[in-house]
Amino acid sequence: MIRWLVGAIGLGAISLGAISLGAISLGAISLGAISFGAMAGPALAAEPVEIGIGYLRRAGTQSTLSLVEQPAEDDGIAGARLAIDDNNTTGKFLNQHFSLQEIRLKEGEDVAQAAATLADHNGFVIADLPADELLKAADALRGHGTLLLNAGAIDDRLREEDCRADVIHVAPTRSMLADALAQYLVWKQWKRWMLVKGSHDKDKLYADAFRRAASRFGAKIVEERTFQDTGGARRTDSGVTLIQRQMPVFTQQAPAYDVLVAADESEVFASYLPYRTWDPRPVAGSAGLVPTSWDAAQDQWGAIQLQNRFVKLNSRRMTALDMQAWTAARMIGEAASRVNSGDAKAISDFLKGPNFSIAAFKGQRLTLRDWNLQLRQPILLVDGRMVVSVSPQEGFLHQFSELDTLGVDRPETKCKLH
């Protein structure tokens, strides 16, 4: 019966679903006559291409004056982890798998050695390090073929006289932040500024950026004052009383001004300025209206979807550092998908090339400045509860990209990539 059936209609015409297995004795069928390999599914897929990303940072965080804004221990790295999940969602369709390896440096540990350790297993390293340590890490990675992505340091010199051809800068610069704020203040016709800076080096660098921005966009600094850090504790029973008396006195007898601009990266005094100045004036810069790459209040351009996923994973809000780290890891994932390769050099070349762009919930696709490898990006202006505005502001034009009105433009750059 079986022999007649096969001979009459051929194996190719047999519908297995139409044959009742109960009516056929499997023992009567010659196994040699049927090729089970032909009826099996396709061969097992190859192992996915592994793309390793390192994350290098110092242990500990800088405390803030506000108790409700203390940075989490996983500030930054949490954003990178979310991006790894996003990369792998896309990567499974391209047979790519992304992993994240973190090193947290303790006091006294060598940053160069840690960077080299990460380079042994990863083609890319995201770094949240101070400027000098970032340069040490970059120099240690030379010859490894490892690309460094700066997610934390905002120093302009890293993109200018100290630029490196194997370092991409995802964090905005001080000059970008200052220019973003200046554009809005000038748009508001608040052109007379009182500049108050802290006594630490990074406060002075931020003040330099505000001076440059004022000159660039037509504002005038009517007076500068320095707030000396004496190291005294303010979280005491009499702290509020002392601050309420001190700040008005510190800001009195100033020339007429429209807005007080504070440069206080060290978190010493700026948060005490709003509502306490001698003259009733708005505060901006390090307190009041603050320029930043990201804020938990950002809800435009699909950002709520990202914010909700971050909160679900981390039980806290997404910070600027989280977003910078997320963007860095997503840049790698985007480039890997575009070149359809896990080769670190191919991915790096695409990142630095003219066809790269990345969507980052900021209303437009972000690209790299080819003269210093700085990521172009809009800057949010926030007040702690809402996004007040987004720079570049309307009317500040540029022949190539309005984003290049923020920070050091091509004709001004001192960078010579090598």
Secondary structure, 3 states (H helix, E strand, C coil): CHHHHHHHHCHHHCCCCCCCHHHCCHHHCCHHHCCHHHHCCCCCCCCCEEEEEEEEEECCCCCCCCHHHCCCCCCCHHHHHHHHHHHHHHHHHHCEEEEEEEEEECCCCCHHHHHHHHHCCCCEEEEECCHHHHHHHHHHHCCCCCEEEECCCCCHHHCCCCCCCCEEECCCCHHHHHHHHHHHHHHCCCCEEEEEEECCHHHHHHHHHHHHHHHHHCCEEEEEEEECCCCCCCCCCCHHHHHHHHHHHHHCCCCCCCEEEEECCCCCCHHHCCCCCCCCCCEEECCCEEEECCCCCCCCCCHHHHHHHHHHHHCCCCCHHHHHHHHHHHHHHHHHHHHCCCCHHHHHHHHHCCCCCECCCCCCCECECCCCCEECCCEEEECCCCEEEEECCCCCCCCCCHHHHCCCCHHHCCCCCC
